[in-house]
Amino acid sequence: MKGGVKLWAVCLCLVTLTIVMVQAEDPYFHHVWNVTYGTASPLGAPQQVILINGQFPGPNLNSTSNNNIIVNVFNNLDEPFLLTWNGIQHRKNSWQAGTAGTMCPIPPGTNFTYHFQPKDQIGSYFYYPTTAMHRAAGAFGGLHVNSRLLIPVPYADPEDDYTVLINDWYTKSHTQLKNFLDSGRTIGRPDGILINGKAGKGDGSDQPLFTLKQGKTYRIRICNVGLKASLNFRIQNHKMKLVEMEGSHVLQNDYDSLDVHVGQCFGVILTANQEPKDYYMVASTRFLKSALTTTGLLRYEGGKGLASSQLPAAPVGWAWSLNQFRSFRWNLTASAARPNPQGSYHYGKINITRTIKLVNTQGKVDSKLRYALNGVSHIDPETPLKLAEYFGVADKVFKYDSISDNPTSDQIKNIKIEPNVLNITHRNFIEVVFENHERSVQSWHLDGYSFFAVAVEPGTWTPEKRKNYNLLDAVSRHTIQVYPKCWAAILLTFDNCGMWNIRSENSERRYLGQQLYASVLSPEKSLRDEYNMPESSLQCGLVKDKLKINPYAGA
């Protein structure tokens, strides 16, 4: 009898353990996306766009920290296609990053299933296509990562959560724009501005994009998903309380307007505290000789009265924008994806082990326009860089560190075209300086990480400029702007193994070479640092017919 009781007790323990393990696993959410061509009239005239499940823009992807997101993408276009999840860090998993250096594109008429986790992340992000110039035709949408219920957020629960995607837009097709770039020409200035895929008429006939209830608060996630233009966003008669920026809670200041550079996302709280009627959201270009402007309508529930035709004015000049950047501060006491305060990570006390200065230039190669970093204009080889490295054929595809960490004027003067890959030592704390000698604003993004944007200043960077760094409460984010004749410095620990894209968010510049990759290898080839290549991953180029291998072991 006693033996039977013991056996029953052991079985009960095993069953309980199994239940706990099943309950402890992060939940899975499955999506099926059909990518097709379609017709829309964003600026009034019909043109070809790229739809996801018949939608332009694509559907919002809502998630919670650590959820498993499964997206089965069916490519019904007539050319290869990839999506990237801008700002999602893909811990140990650059296999899902959705760039040409990490994945083979999805061939026409086939499908591929992405599987990723926003591990220990919260915030406002978006997705978009990285192949060809597909971003110019759509297939972009919002990506929200909410805090887990037990993790406090530093503001009251809003009445609703709205996504505002702002972007410049061209009436020429993505194929025409790509042909311009391939022939050595620029795509020029955009034809208009969109808010959630539409350009407002501003004559009282527009349908409201969102409805507000008097006295309620709303979370609005604003992302610039465009090709090249920095945009200013504002709302008639309303202030916006900035609460989150690209996955970080920030000190909560009120703003009349926000400069949102390409690739950036802001989360604000809007209080519906004005006279119940219609109001315009306004988005307009910055730093162009003549501004392009559009509107989107907000309507108070039960309100009466048209929105005023008098739109709030945009700021002038980049000095205003620089001062706004300096007002952004990390909220040191707020919890992010984990219960511990954001400020418990004291990045300012870590010793820098390597400094990499990246200088952007443009020039002609064989009479065609190219953009470069430190004199190298990146080109994507047929074999993705990550696959070449994984299968041991990197030497046949690219060279590491073909650029200098501190380039001379002679090194950046002449442009050469080749894959541009940095070899980064795992867990090194690195300073990256973006130096912009040109007359246009640049916007830089790093996949796989968030970094501390410690400074943006006019002039040329020197080590002495470190005394001006914000080493206490710089915002941890993934995209940073660099104004004309200015530099920006970021700090981060490269602790996420994989192949990670550092790119201009200006699509024209990225397509013509202004990007590179940072290779961060696991020194012990341990599953603790990086996952093996998933069985479902596509293979192409030199590794198309190679058998899959599993070189990483022992978590």
Secondary structure by P-SEA (a helix, b strand, c coil): caaaaaaaaaaaaaaaaaaaaaaaccbbbbbbbbbbbbbbccccbbbbbbbcccccccbbbbbccccccccccccccccccccccccccccccccccccccccccccccbbbbbbbbccccccccccccccccccccccbbbbbbbcccccccccccccbbbbbbbbbbbcccaaaaaaaaaaccccccccccccccccccccccccccccccccbbbbbbbbccccbbbbbbbbccbbbbbcccccccccbbbbccccccccbbbbbbbbcccccbbbbbbbbbccccbbbbbbbbbbccccccccccccbbbbccaaaaaaaaaaccccccccccccccccccccccccccbbbbbbbbccccccbbbbbcccbbbbbccccaaaaaaacccccccccccccccccccccccccccbbbbbcccccbbbbbbbbcccbbbbbbbccbbbbccccccccccccccccccccccccccbbbbcccbbbbbbbbccccccccccccaaaaaaaccbbbbbbbcccccccccccccccccccccccccccccccccc
